[in-house]
Amino acid sequence: MPSVNEKCRNYRKLHESGCFVIPNPWDVGSARYLQHLGFKALASTSAGYAFVQGLPDHGVGRDMMLGHLRELSAGTDLPVNADFENGYAHEPDDVAENVRLCIDTGVAGLSIEDSTGDHGAPLYDFDKAVARVRAARNAIDAAGGEVVFTARAECFLVGRPDLDETIKRLKAYADIGADCLYAPGLRTREQIEAVVKAVAPKPVNFLMSTSLGFTVSDVAAMGVRRISVGGTLARVGWGAVMRAAKQIMDEGRFDSFADASPHVELNAIFGEAMKRSSAS
């Protein structure tokens, strides 16, 4: 298995040119399957992991999430980017300490949101948001600077779909050292291209969490460097389970089992992954 530094270098190199998809596993099994398919990097999903634990999104505490990130990073050869929510803290100094703990899990990248979790005031005010990003940047630098830092402007996700405000925040985050910029919730070509242009030459992550009609090639042509899917793969899995269970309960039928992955195929994939893990 590559070292943490090698994973960081591999992950950073992916951001230098082109466009890549970074899917979001929610456990070691899904991470190893995505590695098996040939993806080059992975990102955790706070929502997907929360659902596995029987919790709502944002229901997982810091220490529980750190344990998950440690397990995920150790369970795959690929670089893992941590969805580290809002740093599990409000004040910049506390964000810095939690970022340090996140780096210690072996992740190759991490993202910090500017959302507060307070529905009445869903975004940190501009100055505090910038201070939090600066604190995260400083913590990464103090740890050696290898981890790729993504700063997120959550405006569109928290009911404040103001493109000018989003760009203002992303440009500020870029100026103080964010390696990659991310505004989840963008939906149109015009919005995406405006963000890419505003923070160039820094790379931009785009969230594909629903079918917008764009292909990977379409998004790449807009200048996006990285495409993530958030909790959507986890929700696809839950959708299949829910439909099957409801059919059994409501109709007494098992037709949906026809879509189940073959036991022998899963055994072969994870058996090979276990061999590689043991060898390393």
C-alpha positions, 0 to 999 in steps of 0.5 A, a space after each residue: 500500500 502506498 504511504 500517506 505521503 505518496 497518496 498525498 502526492 498522487 492526489 495533488 497531481 490529479 489536480 494539475 490538469 484534466 478532469 477526474 471523478 472522485 466518487 464517495 464511498 461510505 465504508 471500506 467495502 464500497 471504497 474497495 469496490 470503487 478502487 477495483 473499478 479503476 478510480 484514482 481517488 476517493 472522497 468520504 461522504 458525511 451523509 452516506 456514513 451517517 445513514 449507515 450508522 442510523 443517523 441523519 446527515 450531520 449527526 456524526 460527531 467529530 471523534 466518530 468521524 475521525 475513526 471512520 476516516 482512519 478506517 477508510 484511509 487504511 482500507 484502500 490504496 487510493 488517496 481519500 479526501 475527507 468530507 470534514 463538514 465545518 471542521 466540527 467547531 465554530 472558532 478558528 483555533 478549534 477548527 485548526 486543532 480538528 484539522 490537525 486531528 483529521 490529518 493524523 487519520 491518513 487522509 490525502 485531502 480534506 474540505 471545510 464548509 462555511 456553514 454553521 448548522 444554524 438554520 437561522 444564520 446558516 453561513 458564517 459571516 464573511 470575515 469569520 469564514 475567511 478566518 476559519 479557512 486561514 486557520 485550516 490552511 495554517 494547520 495543514 502547513 504546520 503538518 507539512 502541507 502535503 494534504 490537499 485543502 478544499 474550501 467550500 462555499 455552502 451558499 447554494 446548499 443552505 438556501 442562499 443561492 447568491 452567485 456573487 456572494 459565492 464567488 466572493 467567498 471562493 475568491 477569498 478562500 483561494 487568495 489565502 491558500 485553499 488548493 481547491 474550491 467547491 460550491 456545492 449546489 450549482 446547477 447550470 452551465 453559466 454558474 459553473 463556468 462563472 465559478 471556474 473563471 473567478 478562481 482560476 487557475 485554482 481547480 474547482 470541484 463540482 458536485 453531481 448529486 442528481 441527474 443534470 444532463 451533464 456528462 463528465 466530458 461536458 463538465 470537463 469542458 466547463 473547466 472543472 477539474 474534479 467531480 464528486 457525487 456526495 452521498 448520492 451513491 449511498 442513496 442509490 444503494 439505500 433506494 435499492 434496499 428500500 424498494 426490495 424491502 417494501 416489495 417484500 412487506 407490501 406484496 410478499 414478492 422477491 422480484 427485486 432480488 434479480 438485481 442483486 450482485 452475485 455472491 461469487 462476484 463480490 467474494 472475488 472482488 473483496 477476496 482479492 482486496 484482502 490479499 493485497 491488503 495482507 501483502 502490504 
